[in-house]
Amino acid sequence: MELYFSLNVSYDAFLPYYQGLAEKVEVRDQQGRVLHINGKYFRAFLTPQGIQGRFKLMLNNDGSFKSLNKI
């Protein structure tokens, strides 16, 4: 399953997720579904400006995480 969403969060707002103090990032996909994604999957996308862009979340058939890519 492929899910698409945008994310725009500042560096300071994402810091608790990067540090492991907060776990789930809540986003709304382009179909309007609310997704809760573990913050550790976004660490590779963190810049001094934060995290901005469109993303594609891939899930396995059982709904578990497969991959997250910036598009």
C-alpha positions, 0 to 999 in steps of 0.5 A, a space after each residue: 500500500 502506498 500513502 502520500 502526504 506532506 509534512 512541514 515541521 520546524 527543527 525545534 518542533 521535530 527535536 523531541 522525535 529525533 531524541 526519542 522523547 516523542 514517538 508518533 508523528 501524526 500526518 493526514 494523507 492525501 485521502 484524508 486519513 490520519 496516519 501515526 508514523 514513528 518519528 525515527 523514520 523521519 530522522 534521515 530527512 531532518 535539516 537545520 530548517 526542519 522537515 519539509 516536503 512530500 512523502 510516500 509511505 509504503 506499507 507491507 500487506 499486513 500494514 507494517 512499515 516498509 519504507 518512507 521516501 521523500 518525493 
